[in-house]
Amino acid sequence: MKKQCILLVLLFSLLLPTAHAAVLHVGSGSWGDSYSTIQEAINAATAEDEIWVKQGTYPVSAYITVDKAVSLYGGFNGTETLRSQRDWAKNVTTIDGQNLASCLYITADTTVDGFTITNGNASPPPVSSPMTDQPCGGGILKLFCKLIVANCIVKGNYADYCGGGIMNMADDLTVTNCVFSGNTADAGGAIYNAIGNVTIINSTLSGNSGTGIWNYWYEGNTCSLTIKNSILWGDSGGEIYSWPNVAVSISYSNIQDGYAGMGNINSNPLFIDPANGDYHLQSISPCIDAGDNTAVPSEFTADLDGNPRFTDDQNIADTGHGTPPIVDMGAYEYASTTIVVPSSFTASPLNRAIVLAWSSKSGTDNAGFNLYRARSEDGEYVKINPSLIPAERSSTQGASYEFVDKGVRNRKTYYYKLEDIDLNGTSTMHGPVGTTPRMVYGTGR
């Protein structure tokens, strides 16, 4: 009889519905059940829930407290039913500390994925650091828990003492596909690691003040730093500072001033426009095809732009590890995006002038353009612009261009070709297009 009761209990337990983590939404949209702030959603959540945040800027005047084991995901447009449908590069989701407060204060195991975390200010701090009794963690202050930060831009955050971007107090911090730039602290402008274990994969740290990463250890504790496929370059105060007994392992990364380790280099990464926050790679960057394929977690098939993570550049020798295509170093995978002009290269007549207009797709390898004119379609073409027309090299947006040729006469037909030149000096011609300027176009006079 006792055995029968046990069997009945087991059978009944199998028939009970299995609890699943809930999904809570933030921001208006077709979801229909959204919270207006991230903090409201966290307060309503239970452990293991996911919080999906719609694109937009979420200003905070007091830090967001994450005291439950939840996952925060940005990059939604408000219509998705699957997390895989989001696009964090297109649907930018920003947590803005407004220089009033730290952005996130985390005390439970958490994932933060697909956000821009900016303008956080840890002065005054959310709490005084147990290690220093000083303000730490401008962007994120994380205490005694595990944190995953992925597909994020952490920029322009400040802490009086340590951890301008992130303060990692004990336990594990894993950073993948992220950019840290413009963060400031006395120690650890990007990341301050106190008796914790930090792993950084395919990320870019540049333009931070107070060293890139600072590792602190004291007796009776462990502290480690592991960096793979990443770029640390241009951080004032140096890239990495570690107390004695900190275990540091760096491989297939570009570290300014160099660092011992398999596959590491010390060479200008040739970012597109770091002064304006564009850390994509130029077509001649030494970081292209220089990473370690085995270091990329299997779930990360895309870079910070959402583009495929493994893209081979036939013009660059593979210096990394693995079977081609070899992953690049840094948060962004280089993908050659040459201009496509013929469909958008036009010539429009005016009185004694012709307006030449063209547009480009997003691209990072165009240096600029030249324009050439001839009197017949197959005639001799002569350059008409005095100097190279510089390309607007954006990795995310296209650009439109216009040039007015006033060296023409009415009722004469002219033909034009457009030359685009990439950073390697390779030239591609487009056109020709032709038109005839007239005093009153269309009247025949």
C-alpha positions in Angstrom: 0.0 0.0 0.0 2.8 2.4 0.9 4.5 1.7 -2.5 1.2 2.4 -4.3 0.9 5.8 -2.5 4.4 6.7 -3.5 3.7 5.8 -7.1 0.5 7.9 -7.1 2.4 10.9 -5.7 5.0 10.6 -8.4 2.4 10.3 -11.1 0.5 13.3 -9.8 3.7 15.4 -9.7 4.4 14.5 -13.4 1.0 15.7 -14.4 1.4 19.1 -12.7 2.2 22.0 -15.1 5.9 23.1 -15.1 6.5 26.7 -14.1 8.2 28.8 -16.8 9.9 32.1 -16.4 7.7 35.0 -17.3 8.5 37.7 -19.8 7.7 41.3 -18.6 7.7 44.2 -21.1 8.8 47.8 -20.7 7.7 50.5 -23.1 4.5 51.0 -25.1 3.8 48.8 -28.1 1.7 46.0 -29.3 2.7 44.0 -26.3 -0.2 45.6 -24.4 1.0 44.8 -20.9 4.0 47.0 -20.6 5.5 48.8 -17.6 6.7 52.3 -18.0 10.0 51.9 -16.3 12.6 49.2 -15.9 12.4 49.5 -12.1 8.7 48.8 -12.1 9.2 45.6 -14.1 12.0 44.4 -11.8 9.8 45.1 -8.8 7.0 42.9 -10.3 9.4 40.2 -11.5 10.3 36.9 -9.8 13.6 35.0 -10.1 14.5 33.8 -13.6 12.1 36.2 -15.3 13.1 38.0 -18.5 12.5 41.8 -18.9 12.2 43.0 -22.5 12.8 46.7 -22.9 11.6 48.6 -26.0 13.9 51.0 -27.8 14.2 54.5 -26.4 15.9 56.4 -23.7 15.1 55.6 -20.0 16.4 58.4 -17.8 17.0 57.7 -14.2 17.5 60.2 -11.3 18.1 57.3 -8.9 19.9 54.0 -9.7 17.9 51.0 -10.9 18.1 48.3 -8.3 18.4 44.8 -9.5 18.0 42.6 -6.4 16.5 39.6 -8.2 18.0 37.0 -10.5 16.5 38.3 -13.7 17.6 39.0 -17.2 17.4 42.5 -18.8 17.2 42.6 -22.6 17.1 45.7 -24.8 16.7 46.2 -28.5 13.0 45.6 -29.1 10.6 47.6 -31.2 7.6 46.5 -29.1 6.1 43.9 -31.5 8.4 40.8 -30.9 7.2 37.5 -29.6 10.6 35.9 -29.6 13.8 37.3 -28.1 15.7 36.3 -31.2 13.6 38.8 -33.2 15.1 41.8 -31.5 17.7 44.1 -33.1 19.8 45.9 -30.5 21.8 47.9 -33.1 18.7 49.3 -34.8 16.4 49.6 -31.8 18.8 51.4 -29.5 17.8 51.1 -25.8 19.5 53.5 -23.5 19.7 53.8 -19.7 20.7 57.4 -19.0 22.0 58.3 -15.5 21.7 62.0 -16.5 25.0 62.6 -14.5 22.8 62.3 -11.4 23.2 58.6 -10.4 24.7 55.3 -11.2 22.6 53.5 -13.9 22.4 50.0 -12.3 23.0 48.7 -8.8 23.1 44.9 -9.0 23.1 42.5 -6.1 21.7 39.3 -7.7 22.8 37.1 -10.6 21.8 39.1 -13.7 22.2 39.4 -17.4 22.3 42.8 -19.0 22.1 42.5 -22.8 21.5 45.0 -25.6 21.7 48.4 -23.9 23.6 51.6 -24.1 24.5 52.5 -20.5 25.6 56.2 -20.3 25.9 59.3 -18.1 26.0 57.3 -14.9 27.6 59.1 -11.9 28.6 57.4 -8.8 29.1 60.6 -6.8 27.4 60.3 -4.4 27.6 56.5 -4.8 24.6 54.0 -4.5 26.5 52.5 -1.6 30.0 52.9 -0.4 32.2 50.1 -1.7 33.0 47.6 1.1 36.6 47.6 -0.1 37.3 51.3 -0.3 34.4 53.2 1.4 34.5 55.4 -1.7 32.1 56.0 -4.6 32.4 53.3 -7.3 30.5 52.0 -10.3 29.3 54.9 -12.4 27.6 52.8 -15.0 27.1 49.6 -13.0 27.9 48.8 -9.4 27.8 45.0 -9.0 28.2 43.4 -5.5 28.7 39.8 -4.6 26.8 38.2 -7.5 27.4 36.9 -11.1 26.8 39.4 -14.0 26.8 38.8 -17.7 27.0 42.0 -19.9 26.6 41.4 -23.6 26.0 43.5 -26.7 26.2 46.7 -24.8 27.8 50.1 -25.2 29.0 51.5 -21.8 30.1 55.1 -22.4 30.5 58.4 -20.6 30.1 57.2 -17.1 31.9 58.6 -14.0 33.0 57.5 -10.6 35.0 59.6 -8.1 37.1 56.6 -7.1 36.9 53.4 -9.0 35.0 51.7 -11.8 33.8 54.4 -14.1 32.0 51.9 -16.4 31.6 48.9 -14.0 32.7 48.1 -10.5 32.9 44.4 -10.1 33.0 43.5 -6.4 33.7 39.8 -6.0 32.3 36.8 -8.0 32.1 36.6 -11.8 31.7 39.3 -14.4 31.6 38.2 -18.1 31.6 40.8 -20.9 31.1 39.9 -24.5 30.5 42.0 -27.6 30.8 45.3 -25.8 32.4 48.7 -26.2 33.6 50.7 -23.2 34.5 54.3 -24.1 34.7 57.7 -22.4 34.3 56.3 -18.9 36.3 58.0 -16.1 37.5 57.1 -12.6 40.7 57.4 -10.5 41.2 53.7 -11.0 39.6 51.4 -13.6 38.0 53.9 -16.0 36.3 51.1 -17.8 36.3 48.3 -15.2 37.5 48.0 -11.6 37.7 44.4 -10.5 38.0 43.8 -6.7 38.6 40.2 -5.7 36.5 39.0 -8.6 36.9 37.0 -11.8 36.5 39.0 -15.0 36.3 37.5 -18.4 36.2 39.8 -21.5 35.6 38.4 -25.0 35.4 40.2 -28.3 35.1 43.6 -26.8 36.7 47.0 -27.3 38.0 49.3 -24.5 39.2 52.7 -25.7 39.2 56.3 -24.6 38.6 55.7 -20.9 40.4 57.6 -18.2 42.1 56.2 -15.1 43.4 53.0 -16.8 41.3 50.6 -18.8 41.0 47.8 -16.2 42.2 47.8 -12.6 42.5 44.5 -10.7 42.6 44.6 -6.8 43.5 41.6 -4.6 43.9 41.1 -0.9 45.0 38.1 1.1 42.6 35.2 1.5 40.7 36.0 -1.8 41.1 35.3 -5.5 41.2 37.7 -8.3 41.5 36.9 -12.0 41.3 38.6 -15.4 40.9 36.7 -18.7 40.8 38.6 -22.0 40.3 37.0 -25.5 39.8 38.5 -28.9 39.6 42.0 -27.6 41.1 45.5 -28.1 42.4 47.7 -25.3 43.8 50.8 -26.8 44.0 54.5 -26.1 43.0 54.4 -22.4 44.7 57.1 -20.4 46.8 55.8 -17.5 47.5 52.5 -19.3 45.4 49.5 -20.3 45.7 47.1 -17.4 46.9 47.4 -13.8 47.0 44.5 -11.4 48.0 44.0 -7.8 50.3 41.1 -7.0 48.7 37.6 -7.0 46.1 38.6 -9.6 45.9 35.8 -12.2 45.9 37.4 -15.7 45.5 35.5 -19.0 45.3 37.4 -22.3 45.3 35.8 -25.7 44.6 36.9 -29.3 44.1 40.5 -28.2 45.5 43.9 -29.2 46.9 45.6 -26.1 48.5 48.9 -26.3 52.2 48.7 -25.1 51.9 44.9 -25.4 51.0 42.0 -23.1 52.4 38.5 -23.0 50.2 35.8 -24.4 49.4 33.6 -27.4 48.4 35.6 -30.4 48.6 39.0 -28.8 49.6 42.1 -30.8 50.6 45.7 -30.1 49.6 47.7 -33.1 47.3 50.6 -33.8 43.8 49.0 -34.4 42.9 51.7 -36.9 39.4 52.5 -35.7 37.2 54.4 -38.2 36.6 57.5 -36.0 37.4 57.0 -32.3 37.2 60.7 -31.6 33.5 60.5 -32.4 32.9 57.1 -30.9 33.1 54.9 -34.0 35.2 51.8 -33.1 34.6 49.8 -36.2 37.8 48.6 -38.0 39.2 50.1 -41.1 39.8 47.7 -44.0 43.6 47.6 -43.2 43.3 47.0 -39.4 45.7 44.4 -38.0 42.8 43.1 -35.9 41.0 41.7 -38.9 41.1 37.8 -39.0 43.4 37.9 -35.9 41.3 36.3 -33.2 40.7 32.8 -31.8 37.7 31.0 -33.1 37.6 28.7 -30.2 37.2 31.6 -27.7 33.9 32.7 -29.1 30.9 31.3 -27.1 28.7 29.2 -29.4 25.6 31.4 -28.7 27.4 34.5 -30.1 27.0 34.2 -33.8 26.8 38.0 -34.4 28.8 41.0 -33.4 27.7 44.2 -31.7 26.1 45.4 -34.9 24.2 42.2 -35.3 26.3 41.2 -38.3 27.8 37.7 -38.7 30.7 37.2 -36.3 32.8 35.0 -38.6 33.6 36.9 -41.9 36.7 36.3 -43.9 38.5 39.2 -45.6 40.3 37.8 -48.6 42.6 40.8 -48.7 44.0 40.2 -45.2 46.2 37.3 -44.2 44.8 35.1 -41.4 46.9 35.6 -38.3 44.4 34.2 -35.8 43.6 30.6 -34.7 41.1 28.2 -36.1 39.6 27.1 -39.4 38.8 30.1 -41.7 36.9 32.3 -41.6 38.8 33.7 -38.6 37.1 35.9 -36.1 38.3 39.5 -35.7 39.4 41.2 -32.5 37.1 43.6 -30.9 33.4 44.2 -30.7 32.8 44.7 -34.4 33.5 42.3 -37.2 34.9 43.9 -40.3 32.8 43.5 -43.4 33.8 45.1 -46.6 30.9 47.4 -47.6 31.8 49.0 -50.9 29.7 51.8 -52.4 27.0 50.8 -54.9 26.3 53.9 -57.0 25.0 53.3 -60.6 21.3 53.3 -59.6 21.7 56.6 -57.6 24.3 58.5 -59.6 22.3 61.3 -61.4 23.0 64.4 -63.5 20.3 67.1 -63.4 20.5 70.2 -65.7 20.2 73.8 -64.7 20.9 77.1 -66.5 24.7 76.9 -67.3 25.2 74.2 -64.6 24.7 70.5 -63.9 24.0 69.1 -60.5 25.6 65.7 -59.9 24.2 63.7 -57.0 24.9 60.2 -55.7 24.4 58.2 -52.5 26.3 55.4 -50.7 25.3 52.6 -48.5 26.8 52.4 -45.1 30.5 51.6 -45.4 33.8 52.0 -43.6 36.3 51.5 -46.4 35.6 54.4 -48.7 38.2 57.2 -48.7 36.4 59.5 -51.1 35.2 60.3 -54.6 36.3 62.0 -57.9 34.1 63.3 -60.7 35.1 63.2 -64.4 33.5 65.0 -67.4 33.5 64.4 -71.2 31.7 65.8 -74.2 30.8 62.4 -75.6 30.0 59.1 -73.9 33.1 57.4 -75.1 35.3 60.6 -75.1 38.2 61.6 -72.9 37.1 62.2 -69.3 38.7 65.0 -67.3 38.5 65.4 -63.5 36.5 68.4 -62.4 36.8 68.4 -58.6 39.9 70.2 -57.3 40.5 67.7 -54.5 39.2 64.3 -53.3 35.6 64.6 -52.1 35.9 62.9 -48.7 33.5 60.0 -47.9 31.3 60.0 -44.8 32.6 56.7 -43.5 29.8 55.5 -41.2 29.3 51.8 -40.4 25.6 52.2 -39.7 24.3 55.0 -42.1 24.5 55.8 -45.7 25.3 59.3 -47.1 24.2 61.6 -49.9 26.5 63.8 -51.9 26.1 66.7 -54.4 28.4 68.5 -56.7 27.5 71.5 -59.0 29.5 71.6 -62.2 29.4 75.3 -63.5 32.0 74.7 -66.2 29.3 73.9 -68.9 27.4 75.7 -71.6 23.7 75.5 -72.4 22.4 73.3 -75.1 25.6 71.2 -75.0 25.5 67.6 -73.8 28.0 66.4 -71.1 28.8 63.0 -69.7 30.1 62.2 -66.3 31.7 59.3 -64.4 32.1 58.9 -60.7 35.2 57.3 -59.1 35.1 55.9 -55.6 38.4 55.1 -53.9 38.8 52.9 -50.9 41.4 53.1 -48.1 43.7 50.7 -49.9 43.7 53.1 -52.9 41.6 50.8 -55.1 39.6 52.8 -57.6 36.1 51.8 -59.0 34.4 53.8 -61.8 30.6 54.3 -62.1 28.6 55.8 -64.9 28.5 57.4 -67.3 25.4 59.6 -67.0 24.6 62.5 -69.2 22.4 65.6 -69.6 22.1 68.9 -71.4 21.8 72.2 -69.5 19.3 74.8 -70.9 18.2 78.2 -70.0 14.6 76.9 -69.5 14.9 73.2 -69.5 12.2 71.4 -71.5 11.2 74.2 -73.9 13.8 73.4 -76.6 15.3 76.9 -76.5 
